[in-house]
Amino acid sequence: MAPEHRGRLELTWTNKDQALLWSEDGAYRWVPPADYRVAEVRLLHDAGQVGEVGPATRRAADNLLIRGDALNALTSLARIPEFQRGSLGKVKLAYLDPPFNTQQAFEQYDDALEHSVWLTMMRDRLLQVRTLLAPSGTAWVHCDDSEQHRLRSVMDEVFGSSCYVATIVWRSSDNSNNDAKQFSTDHNYLLVYARSEDWVSDKLPPTSDQAAHFKNPDNDPRGPWFDGNPVNSPNPRENLRYTIVTPGGNRIPPPPNGWRWSEETLWRRIAEGEIRFNADETGIRRRTYLKDHQGLPASSLWVDLAETGHNRQAKSELKRLFPGRQDSRAVRDS
């Protein structure tokens, strides 16, 4: 085994070393990676316009709806100069909603691909998505249990396992399936990978429920506050084990792991009003203000239907949106 592959797990499948060609009828066929059609760049021709759009020379600045195979579209964005300038290495977020490969046939498409075909299809598109992402960009892939475990392995290969961010569990149904023989499957997944392993998410402002413990019973001019944040060190620190002598002469011993700050910092925070003694000077309290709340990381569990929606709601919204059409430019590849 080559040194660079030691300790690395890879998913293998039939024809992994081959490429796929897509045809207009939705079928795929295997070809050698060197086949000229694999790297072919399709030009994008206007198929229609809706609403106000810019001049044809600046169509890359408009909202685009590209009709055609996803890989051809991604390749065009990465290789055609007018789109490349705004897309290559600059995409902040790529959301992919591929066929789940549930082994069912639908009127609009066949969702019963061989695993090897599905995996190659995903790998090739993810590789192209990765080239389009900005250094701070992320890829979000929507799936269910049909291919989730295999998809995770492929994304590890494409992005690197260190760039895995999270598996979001989304409650996608607002009503359980009473006809299920075993379990009613009421969720989907979003696999999130970053272009860089140093990626950090933005914090979200606290919801009204999360901020409910902030009160202002003493009309503090700095607004609602909370006195329950920890004042002890999370880890044992001998240098933080000191006794506090209160203004009234009481002695407050340190908690088992020590205080959260050095003695000098603690007394500075007391002087600033952040740290306060309780009424009988037997303990200290740390006051934090809602206005200084720096937000919370997003949760990987999406179960609030009012906040994140569900499939039936999405279907209704699409029906409402598309009797008319939104402003956009439609283009097709050729």
C-alpha positions in Angstrom: 0.0 0.0 0.0 1.4 3.4 -0.9 2.3 5.6 2.1 -0.2 8.3 1.2 -3.0 5.7 1.4 -2.1 4.1 4.7 -4.9 4.4 7.3 -7.3 5.6 4.6 -10.6 3.8 3.9 -11.9 4.0 0.3 -15.2 2.8 -1.1 -14.8 0.8 -4.3 -17.3 -0.2 -6.9 -17.7 -1.6 -10.4 -16.1 0.6 -13.1 -14.9 3.1 -10.6 -12.0 3.9 -13.0 -14.4 4.7 -15.8 -16.5 7.7 -16.7 -20.2 8.1 -17.5 -21.8 9.8 -20.5 -25.3 11.0 -20.1 -27.8 11.0 -22.9 -31.0 13.0 -23.5 -33.2 10.0 -22.7 -31.7 10.0 -19.1 -29.5 6.9 -19.7 -25.8 6.6 -18.8 -23.1 4.5 -20.4 -19.5 3.8 -19.4 -16.6 5.2 -21.4 -12.9 5.5 -20.8 -11.9 8.7 -18.9 -9.9 9.7 -21.9 -12.9 9.8 -24.1 -13.1 13.3 -25.6 -16.8 13.6 -24.8 -16.0 13.4 -21.0 -14.2 16.7 -21.0 -16.4 18.4 -23.7 -17.6 21.8 -22.7 -21.1 22.6 -23.7 -22.0 26.1 -24.8 -25.0 27.7 -23.1 -27.6 29.1 -25.4 -30.5 31.3 -24.2 -33.8 29.4 -24.1 -35.9 32.2 -22.7 -36.0 35.2 -20.4 -38.4 36.1 -17.6 -38.6 39.5 -16.0 -35.8 42.1 -16.2 -32.4 40.8 -17.3 -29.2 42.4 -18.3 -27.7 42.6 -21.8 -26.6 39.4 -23.4 -22.9 40.4 -22.8 -23.6 40.3 -19.0 -25.9 37.3 -18.7 -23.5 35.6 -16.2 -24.6 38.3 -13.7 -28.3 37.3 -13.9 -30.0 34.5 -12.1 -29.6 31.4 -14.3 -31.7 28.3 -14.6 -29.7 25.8 -16.7 -31.6 23.0 -18.4 -29.5 19.9 -19.1 -27.3 17.4 -17.4 -25.9 18.7 -14.1 -22.3 17.7 -15.0 -22.4 19.5 -18.3 -23.8 22.6 -16.5 -21.1 22.5 -13.8 -18.4 22.0 -16.5 -19.7 25.0 -18.4 -19.7 27.2 -15.4 -16.1 26.2 -14.6 -14.7 26.4 -18.2 -16.6 29.0 -20.2 -14.8 32.4 -19.6 -17.9 34.5 -19.1 -19.2 32.2 -16.3 -15.8 31.1 -15.1 -14.9 34.6 -13.9 -17.8 34.7 -11.5 -18.0 31.0 -10.5 -14.7 29.2 -10.5 -13.4 29.2 -6.9 -16.1 31.7 -5.9 -19.2 29.8 -5.0 -20.1 30.2 -1.4 -22.7 27.4 -1.1 -23.6 24.5 -3.4 -26.8 22.6 -2.7 -27.3 19.3 -4.5 -30.6 17.4 -4.5 -29.7 14.3 -6.5 -31.9 11.3 -7.2 -32.0 9.4 -3.9 -31.8 6.0 -5.8 -34.7 4.5 -4.0 -35.1 1.8 -6.6 -38.4 3.2 -7.7 -39.6 4.4 -11.1 -41.2 7.8 -11.3 -43.0 9.5 -14.2 -40.3 12.2 -14.4 -37.2 10.1 -14.0 -35.9 6.6 -13.2 -34.7 6.4 -9.6 -33.4 2.8 -9.8 -29.8 3.1 -10.9 -27.1 0.5 -10.3 -25.1 1.6 -7.2 -22.0 1.8 -9.3 -23.7 4.2 -11.8 -25.1 6.3 -9.0 -21.7 6.5 -7.2 -19.8 7.5 -10.3 -22.4 10.0 -11.2 -22.1 11.6 -7.8 -18.3 11.5 -7.6 -17.9 13.3 -11.0 -20.3 16.0 -10.1 -18.9 16.5 -6.6 -15.4 16.8 -8.1 -16.6 19.6 -10.3 -18.5 21.3 -7.5 -15.4 21.3 -5.4 -13.5 23.3 -8.1 -16.3 25.9 -8.1 -16.3 26.4 -4.3 -14.7 29.4 -2.7 -12.1 28.7 0.1 -14.9 29.5 2.6 -17.6 27.6 0.6 -19.6 24.5 1.6 -21.4 21.7 -0.3 -24.8 20.5 1.0 -26.1 17.2 -0.4 -29.7 16.1 0.2 -30.3 12.4 0.6 -32.1 9.7 2.5 -31.1 6.3 3.9 -30.9 4.7 0.4 -27.4 5.9 -0.4 -26.5 8.0 2.6 -23.7 5.7 3.9 -22.1 5.3 0.5 -22.5 9.0 -0.3 -20.6 9.9 2.9 -17.7 7.7 1.8 -17.6 9.3 -1.7 -17.6 12.8 -0.2 -14.8 11.8 2.1 -12.8 10.9 -1.0 -13.6 14.1 -2.9 -13.4 16.7 -0.1 -11.2 14.8 2.5 -12.6 13.4 5.7 -11.2 16.3 7.6 -13.6 18.6 5.7 -16.7 16.8 6.9 -18.8 19.3 8.8 -22.1 17.6 9.9 -24.9 15.3 9.0 -28.1 17.3 9.4 -31.2 15.3 10.2 -34.3 17.1 8.8 -37.8 16.2 9.8 -39.2 16.2 6.2 -42.7 14.9 6.9 -45.4 16.5 9.0 -47.4 13.3 9.2 -46.2 9.8 9.9 -47.0 7.0 7.4 -49.6 4.8 9.0 -49.1 2.2 6.3 -45.5 1.6 7.2 -44.7 -2.1 8.0 -41.8 -1.4 10.3 -41.0 2.3 10.9 -42.4 5.5 9.4 -39.4 7.3 7.9 -40.1 10.9 8.6 -36.6 12.4 8.0 -34.0 13.1 5.3 -30.4 14.1 5.6 -28.1 16.9 4.5 -24.4 16.0 4.3 -22.3 19.1 4.8 -18.7 19.3 3.6 -16.5 22.4 3.5 -13.9 23.4 0.9 -11.4 24.0 3.8 -11.1 22.1 7.0 -10.8 25.5 8.8 -14.3 26.5 7.8 -16.4 28.0 10.7 -20.1 28.6 10.6 -21.8 31.9 11.3 -23.6 32.1 14.6 -27.4 32.4 14.7 -29.2 35.0 16.9 -31.0 33.3 19.8 -34.6 32.5 19.4 -37.2 33.8 21.8 -37.2 30.5 23.6 -33.4 30.5 23.9 -33.4 34.0 25.2 -36.4 33.5 27.6 -34.0 33.2 30.7 -32.7 36.8 30.2 -34.7 39.1 32.4 -34.3 42.7 33.8 -36.1 42.8 37.2 -33.8 45.6 38.5 -34.2 47.8 35.4 -30.5 47.5 34.5 -29.8 50.2 31.8 -27.9 47.6 29.8 -31.0 45.6 29.3 -32.1 41.9 30.0 -29.5 39.8 31.8 -28.8 36.3 33.2 -26.8 35.5 36.3 -26.4 31.7 35.8 -23.3 31.4 33.7 -20.4 29.3 35.1 -17.7 30.9 37.3 -15.7 27.7 37.8 -12.9 26.4 35.5 -14.0 23.5 33.2 -10.7 21.7 33.9 -8.6 21.3 37.1 -6.3 24.3 37.4 -4.2 24.6 40.6 -3.2 28.2 39.9 -6.9 29.1 39.9 -7.6 27.7 43.3 -7.5 30.8 45.5 -9.9 32.1 48.2 -11.9 35.2 47.6 -12.2 37.6 50.6 -15.4 39.7 50.3 -15.8 43.4 51.2 -17.6 42.2 54.4 -14.7 39.9 55.3 -16.3 36.5 54.3 -14.0 34.0 52.7 -15.3 32.1 49.6 -13.3 29.0 48.9 -12.6 28.0 45.3 -14.7 25.3 43.5 -12.9 21.9 43.0 -11.4 22.9 39.6 -10.6 26.4 40.6 -12.1 29.7 39.4 -12.6 30.5 35.7 -10.1 33.4 35.8 -7.0 34.5 37.5 -7.4 36.5 40.7 -6.5 39.8 39.0 -9.0 39.2 36.2 -11.7 38.2 38.6 -11.4 41.4 40.7 -11.4 43.5 37.5 -14.7 41.8 36.4 -16.1 42.5 39.9 -15.1 46.2 39.6 -16.8 46.3 36.1 -20.0 44.8 37.5 -19.9 41.5 35.5 -19.2 39.5 38.7 -21.3 40.1 41.7 -21.5 38.8 45.3 -24.8 37.3 46.4 -26.7 38.9 49.2 -24.9 37.2 52.1 -21.5 37.2 50.3 -21.2 33.4 50.3 -20.8 33.1 46.6 -20.4 35.0 43.3 -22.6 35.3 40.2 -21.7 36.2 36.7 -24.0 38.6 34.9 -24.2 38.4 31.1 -26.4 40.6 28.9 -28.6 39.7 26.0 -27.2 42.6 24.0 -23.8 41.0 24.2 -25.0 37.6 23.0 -22.8 36.5 20.2 -25.1 33.9 18.8 -25.3 30.2 18.8 -24.1 27.5 16.3 -26.7 26.0 14.1 -28.2 22.7 15.2 -27.7 19.5 13.2 -31.3 18.5 14.2 -34.0 20.2 12.3 -37.4 19.2 13.7 -39.2 22.5 14.1 -41.6 22.3 11.1 -42.5 26.0 11.4 -38.9 26.9 11.1 -37.5 24.5 8.5 -40.6 23.4 6.7 -41.6 20.0 5.3 -42.2 18.2 2.0 -45.9 18.8 1.8 -45.4 22.5 2.5 -42.7 22.7 -0.2 -45.1 21.1 -2.7 -47.8 23.7 -2.0 -45.3 26.5 -2.3 -44.1 25.2 -5.7 -47.7 25.0 -6.9 -48.2 28.6 -5.8 -45.0 29.9 -7.3 -45.2 28.3 -10.8 -48.6 29.1 -12.1 -46.7 32.4 -12.9 -42.9 32.5 -13.3 -40.3 34.3 -11.3 -37.8 36.7 -12.7 -34.9 34.6 -14.1 -33.1 33.8 -17.3 -33.3 30.3 -18.7 -30.4 28.8 -20.6 -29.8 25.4 -22.1 -26.6 23.6 -22.9 -25.6 22.2 -26.3 
